[in-house]
Amino acid sequence: MAQASSVLVLDDDPACLAVASEVEIGAGVVVHTCATTAEAERLLSRIQIDAAGVDHDLGLQPSGLQW
């Protein structure tokens, strides 16, 4: 059986993360949500991500463009 694809959604807006966590992209795709770049770094140290959607304005954190 093929391994599921992983998508990361990084956004500091809780509403965006809530919507992203509810979206079913398709069979075999797992969506991971993170609210901070630090949280995303911890996730990336544990799993491989196949695609990412990153907010360009993350407030006081490094921007999505810098990250």
Summary of the structure (lengths in Angstrom):
residues: 67
radius of gyration: 12.0
end to end distance: 33.2
largest distance: 41.9
contacts: 163
relative contact order: 0.30
helix: 28%
strand: 24%
